[in-house]
Amino acid sequence: MHALLPPDLYDTFVATCARAPRWFNMITEQLQEVLALEIPAQDDPVESEKSVSRMTLRQVLMTGLEDVISFGKEFTGFEQHTDGTVTAHFADGSSATGDLLVGADGAGSRVRKQYLPQARMEDTGIIAIAGKLPITEESAALVPPRVFQGISMVQAPKGYFCILHVMEFKWDRSGKIKNGIGGSDAELIKVWPGLQFDNTRDYINWGFSASADKFPADVMERSGADLARLVAEMTPDWHPNLRRLFELTDPSTCFPVNIKTSVPLDPWPASNVTLIGDAIHTMTPGRGVGANTALRDAVLLCARIIDVAEGRLELVDAVGRYEAKMITYGFDAVLKSRQQMTDEDPIHKPVIGRIMLALMRTAMRVTNHVRPLRERMARSMLQYRGAGRDNADFVLPARSESSGRRLNVSRRAGGVCCSRDFTVSAKEAAGCRAYASAG
Ligand SMILES: Cc1cc2nc3c(=O)[nH]c(=O)nc-3n(C[C@H](O)[C@H](O)[C@H](O)COP(=O)(O)OP(=O)(O)OC[C@H]3O[C@@H](n4cnc5c(N)ncnc54)[C@H](O)[C@@H]3O)c2cc1C
């Protein structure tokens, strides 16, 4: 993000994050602490651990690109022409022609389905239900202080799992900047046009998951209050406070996810069509690095596009170099994320699962009481979450328009970016970021 965003927008991104988590907790379904790793406070706005609301992040990423993003355009297919250009077609009958098509259209990518029909997605056999509830006096009092101050994992019998993440922002429920925050943050948020469209307010986010056989067959068709009720019904022996969190959930925020993963692919010949993010390497949320990896793609692809713009590389060579690197780290993350979220894990089996849970809890409790072990575990977790940044890969041109030919950013829609000429101005290069997670 730091490499891709103009500096003032990066500051806005940091200012609009929720307060950084202080604790990473493992707890039982009875709210008992098994392990609590303290996340060291980081003043550095780049290195610090960040909790970002998806909706707010999209608003930040779209800031300054209002004139180049087209909404409501549904990509249906593309055509590659002999003159080296590519045309993207949309459901409304319109089309856009350019030099490069970047499919950033997520896990169900139509660009991928047409371009790489050999690419396969697999069910992991895990289903998750997610929901949010506003932070109120009642909901805040339902969780222990360290859980309120951090990210917590409930690991329970039957392979049941629930993540809890408390998100507190710098503006209040009416959108007014809260008192007692640093002056520069307040100023940044006040002038940020995204705030007027952002409906994010303080909330507790939860995500409950289990192997698919534990859910009713129609779970993927259910919605809203029905889903929150289902989670409460599946957890009758959980602590009443956790069950109350499920009950207090805003039904409109509840949705089921059938957790899928991509199957790593052999390299393919490069062309003027490429893919970034979930469109090529959908991964389970097991490690929480899907969006991070999409952003890494954006940094790398942007750097190669600038190489083309500045005459150092031919377009197809640049795409090939991007893909060679992306395939390696992208599918590595896919495989590691899969290991952490699959119904093949013995934790989901009846007897062995119970034994495994007991062993895991014992090992974590020991770690919790032995400081060097605890610190080593905290370091290792923070390392993989922040791993593989390509910071030094390129420097964005200054904010003013560059003198070269312009990247045609007007020809973009939804999760698909299509451009004709390949020299970028600063604003346009920054535009590449929008496709990493805003689509
Ligand atoms: C429950 C859960 C929790 C997660 N938690 C984390 C986490 O903590 N950290 C993390 O890094 N990652 C996390 N992820 C992963 C993360 O959400 C994804 O990796 C990330 O959203 C991928 O971004 P993307 O831009 O590639 O795809 P998406 O975010 O899916 O965006 C694709 C865009 O393309 C658009 N689109 C799709 N088809 C078309 C079409 N035909 N025409 C036009 N537009 C189209 C969509 O509307 C969308 O806007 C989580 C995922 C899940 C399911």
The ligand as an SDF file (V2000), in Angstrom:
LIG
                    3D

 53 58  0  0  0  0  0  0  0  0999 V2000
  -14.0720  -14.7350    5.3100 C   0  0  0  0  0  0  0  0  0  0  0  0
  -12.8480  -14.1350    4.6450 C   0  0  0  0  0  0  0  0  0  0  0  0
  -11.9090  -13.4390    5.4160 C   0  0  0  0  0  0  0  0  0  0  0  0
  -10.7660  -12.8930    4.8330 C   0  0  0  0  0  0  0  0  0  0  0  0
   -9.8480  -12.2270    5.6120 N   0  0  0  0  0  0  0  0  0  0  0  0
   -8.7250  -11.7270    5.0600 C   0  0  0  0  0  0  0  0  0  0  0  0
   -7.7370  -11.0450    5.8500 C   0  0  0  0  0  0  0  0  0  0  0  0
   -7.8770  -10.9040    7.0560 O   0  0  0  0  0  0  0  0  0  0  0  0
   -6.6310  -10.5550    5.2360 N   0  0  0  0  0  0  0  0  0  0  0  0
   -6.4210  -10.6910    3.9070 C   0  0  0  0  0  0  0  0  0  0  0  0
   -5.3820  -10.2500    3.4000 O   0  0  0  0  0  0  0  0  0  0  0  0
   -7.3420  -11.3300    3.1210 N   0  0  0  0  0  0  0  0  0  0  0  0
   -8.4810  -11.8440    3.6560 C   0  0  0  0  0  0  0  0  0  0  0  0
   -9.4080  -12.4860    2.8690 N   0  0  0  0  0  0  0  0  0  0  0  0
   -9.1590  -12.6010    1.4250 C   0  0  0  0  0  0  0  0  0  0  0  0
   -9.5340  -11.3330    0.6810 C   0  0  0  0  0  0  0  0  0  0  0  0
  -10.8970  -10.9990    0.9250 O   0  0  0  0  0  0  0  0  0  0  0  0
   -9.3370  -11.5370   -0.8090 C   0  0  0  0  0  0  0  0  0  0  0  0
   -8.0930  -12.1450   -1.0540 O   0  0  0  0  0  0  0  0  0  0  0  0
   -9.3820  -10.2040   -1.5460 C   0  0  0  0  0  0  0  0  0  0  0  0
  -10.6530   -9.6190   -1.4250 O   0  0  0  0  0  0  0  0  0  0  0  0
   -9.0610  -10.4130   -3.0250 C   0  0  0  0  0  0  0  0  0  0  0  0
   -9.1580   -9.1880   -3.6810 O   0  0  0  0  0  0  0  0  0  0  0  0
   -9.4450   -9.1400   -5.2500 P   0  0  0  0  0  0  0  0  0  0  0  0
   -9.5080   -7.6940   -5.6110 O   0  0  0  0  0  0  0  0  0  0  0  0
   -8.5030  -10.0410   -5.9690 O   0  0  0  0  0  0  0  0  0  0  0  0
  -10.8820   -9.8030   -5.4290 O   0  0  0  0  0  0  0  0  0  0  0  0
  -12.2900   -9.2960   -4.8610 P   0  0  0  0  0  0  0  0  0  0  0  0
  -12.1310   -8.5780   -3.5780 O   0  0  0  0  0  0  0  0  0  0  0  0
  -13.1830  -10.4890   -4.9150 O   0  0  0  0  0  0  0  0  0  0  0  0
  -12.7640   -8.2210   -5.9450 O   0  0  0  0  0  0  0  0  0  0  0  0
  -13.1750   -8.6230   -7.2370 C   0  0  0  0  0  0  0  0  0  0  0  0
  -14.0090   -7.5100   -7.8400 C   0  0  0  0  0  0  0  0  0  0  0  0
  -14.3250   -7.8530   -9.1840 O   0  0  0  0  0  0  0  0  0  0  0  0
  -15.6840   -7.6050   -9.4060 C   0  0  0  0  0  0  0  0  0  0  0  0
  -16.1550   -8.5250  -10.4660 N   0  0  0  0  0  0  0  0  0  0  0  0
  -16.2770   -9.8660  -10.3940 C   0  0  0  0  0  0  0  0  0  0  0  0
  -16.7310  -10.3620  -11.5660 N   0  0  0  0  0  0  0  0  0  0  0  0
  -16.8880   -9.3020  -12.3900 C   0  0  0  0  0  0  0  0  0  0  0  0
  -17.3290   -9.1740  -13.7490 C   0  0  0  0  0  0  0  0  0  0  0  0
  -17.6890  -10.2230  -14.4960 N   0  0  0  0  0  0  0  0  0  0  0  0
  -17.3910   -7.9240  -14.2810 N   0  0  0  0  0  0  0  0  0  0  0  0
  -17.0150   -6.8400  -13.5530 C   0  0  0  0  0  0  0  0  0  0  0  0
  -16.5700   -6.9150  -12.2690 N   0  0  0  0  0  0  0  0  0  0  0  0
  -16.5110   -8.1250  -11.7040 C   0  0  0  0  0  0  0  0  0  0  0  0
  -16.3560   -7.8640   -8.0620 C   0  0  0  0  0  0  0  0  0  0  0  0
  -17.5920   -7.1970   -7.9850 O   0  0  0  0  0  0  0  0  0  0  0  0
  -15.3300   -7.2810   -7.1060 C   0  0  0  0  0  0  0  0  0  0  0  0
  -15.5030   -5.9170   -6.9150 O   0  0  0  0  0  0  0  0  0  0  0  0
  -10.5560  -13.0400    3.4470 C   0  0  0  0  0  0  0  0  0  0  0  0
  -11.5010  -13.7310    2.6600 C   0  0  0  0  0  0  0  0  0  0  0  0
  -12.6390  -14.2740    3.2560 C   0  0  0  0  0  0  0  0  0  0  0  0
  -13.6280  -15.0300    2.3950 C   0  0  0  0  0  0  0  0  0  0  0  0
  1  2  1  0
  2  3  1  0
  2 52  2  0
  3  4  2  0
  4  5  1  0
  4 50  1  0
  5  6  2  0
  6  7  1  0
  6 13  1  0
  7  8  2  0
  7  9  1  0
  9 10  1  0
 10 11  2  0
 10 12  1  0
 12 13  2  0
 13 14  1  0
 14 15  1  0
 14 50  1  0
 15 16  1  0
 16 17  1  0
 16 18  1  0
 18 19  1  0
 18 20  1  0
 20 21  1  0
 20 22  1  0
 22 23  1  0
 23 24  1  0
 24 25  2  0
 24 26  1  0
 24 27  1  0
 27 28  1  0
 28 29  2  0
 28 30  1  0
 28 31  1  0
 31 32  1  0
 32 33  1  0
 33 34  1  0
 33 48  1  0
 34 35  1  0
 35 36  1  0
 35 46  1  0
 36 37  1  0
 36 45  1  0
 37 38  2  0
 38 39  1  0
 39 40  1  0
 39 45  2  0
 40 41  1  0
 40 42  2  0
 42 43  1  0
 43 44  2  0
 44 45  1  0
 46 47  1  0
 46 48  1  0
 48 49  1  0
 50 51  2  0
 51 52  1  0
 52 53  1  0
M  END
$$$$
